[in-house]
Amino acid sequence: MRKDASLYSIDGSSLSGASSDEPLTDRLNRVLEMLRAEFPHAVDIGLEFDGKLHAHIDVRGGEEVCGVESKLPNLGEGMFTQIAHGATPHHPFFHRISSVVEG
């Protein structure tokens, strides 16, 4: 029996641009490295999947929020969309900027 190692979206359609040559872990690490290089002063940077892949960038100062929000849409050929900010869970003095990661 042939095994299918293709990536599919939630609705079952094949993901565009998904390369079978590059493992998913490598692609996710590349996204994290890009964010860490662009935002070295971030307290924490992480990815979360809940049907969509989200990137979370936590910063200490409220003045850093605008800088992160303005840079995110231009990174990775526009792969960061639906950018929002709010409180960081369990860290009342941090600020979290989140976005959906496309592609």
ABEGO torsion letter per residue (X at the ends): XBBBABBBBAAGBBBBGBBAABBAAAAAAAAAAAAAAABAABABBBBBBAGBBBBBBBBABAAAAAAAAAAAAABGGGABBGBBBBBBBGBAABBBBBBBBBX
